[in-house]
Amino acid sequence: MDDQMADTHERGIRVTVFKDGSHYLLGNKESEGEPIANGLFFKELNTDFDTGLLKIKTDHEIQYLKISRGKVVDSSFFQNRELDEKPSDH
């Protein structure tokens, strides 16, 4: 996928994803909120906004998440991980 993005996206930069209420936002060390994950952000060419793809490596696979204006479009990836990481009552 990285090779395919060379024509449509800038080079990837390291970013941190922060939870801000019910939203997941791209940020850096100075950002407010709870850090959730690190990844590579590939900004779309010809845009002034933080819009593009976020590449996140999990234990088992690589995920690409759509980012629009610095916000994760479909936050279910992180919400599902939070549910999986919560301790059970068993």
C-alpha positions in Angstrom: 0.0 0.0 0.0 2.9 2.4 0.8 4.1 2.2 -2.9 0.6 3.0 -4.2 0.4 6.1 -2.0 3.6 7.7 -3.4 1.6 9.4 -6.2 -1.2 10.7 -3.9 0.3 11.3 -0.5 3.3 13.0 1.1 5.9 10.9 3.0 4.8 9.5 6.3 5.5 11.3 9.5 5.4 9.9 13.0 2.3 11.0 15.0 0.5 10.1 18.1 -3.2 9.5 18.3 -4.9 11.1 21.4 -8.3 10.5 22.8 -10.2 13.7 23.3 -13.7 12.9 24.6 -15.3 10.6 22.1 -12.9 11.7 19.3 -9.4 10.4 18.3 -7.1 13.1 17.1 -3.6 13.3 15.6 -1.1 15.2 17.7 2.4 15.5 19.0 4.0 15.6 22.4 2.4 19.0 23.3 -1.1 17.8 22.5 -3.7 17.5 25.2 -5.6 14.3 25.8 -4.8 10.7 26.5 -2.2 9.1 24.1 -3.7 6.0 22.6 -1.3 4.9 19.8 1.6 5.9 17.5 1.7 5.6 13.8 2.7 7.1 10.5 0.5 9.8 8.9 0.5 10.1 5.1 -1.0 13.5 4.2 -2.9 13.7 1.0 -1.1 15.9 -1.6 -2.8 19.2 -2.5 -4.5 19.8 0.8 -3.9 22.3 3.5 -5.6 20.1 6.1 -4.4 17.1 8.0 -6.3 14.8 5.8 -4.9 11.4 4.6 -4.2 8.0 6.0 -2.8 6.8 9.3 -0.8 3.6 9.3 -0.9 1.7 12.6 0.8 -1.5 13.4 -0.9 -3.9 15.8 0.3 -7.2 17.2 -1.1 -9.1 14.2 -1.5 -6.7 11.2 -1.2 -3.3 9.8 -4.2 -1.0 9.7 -4.8 2.1 7.6 -7.3 4.5 9.0 -8.8 7.5 7.2 -8.0 10.9 8.7 -10.0 14.0 8.0 -8.8 17.4 9.3 -6.7 15.7 12.0 -9.5 13.4 13.3 -9.9 9.6 12.8 -13.0 9.2 10.6 -14.0 5.8 11.9 -13.1 5.5 15.6 -14.4 2.0 16.0 -10.8 0.6 15.6 -9.8 2.3 18.8 -13.1 1.8 20.6 -12.9 -1.9 20.0 -9.3 -2.0 21.3 -10.4 -0.2 24.4 -13.1 -2.8 25.1 -10.7 -5.6 24.5 -8.2 -4.1 27.0 -10.6 -3.6 29.8 -10.3 -6.1 32.6 -13.1 -8.6 32.8 -15.2 -9.4 35.9 -14.4 -13.1 35.7 
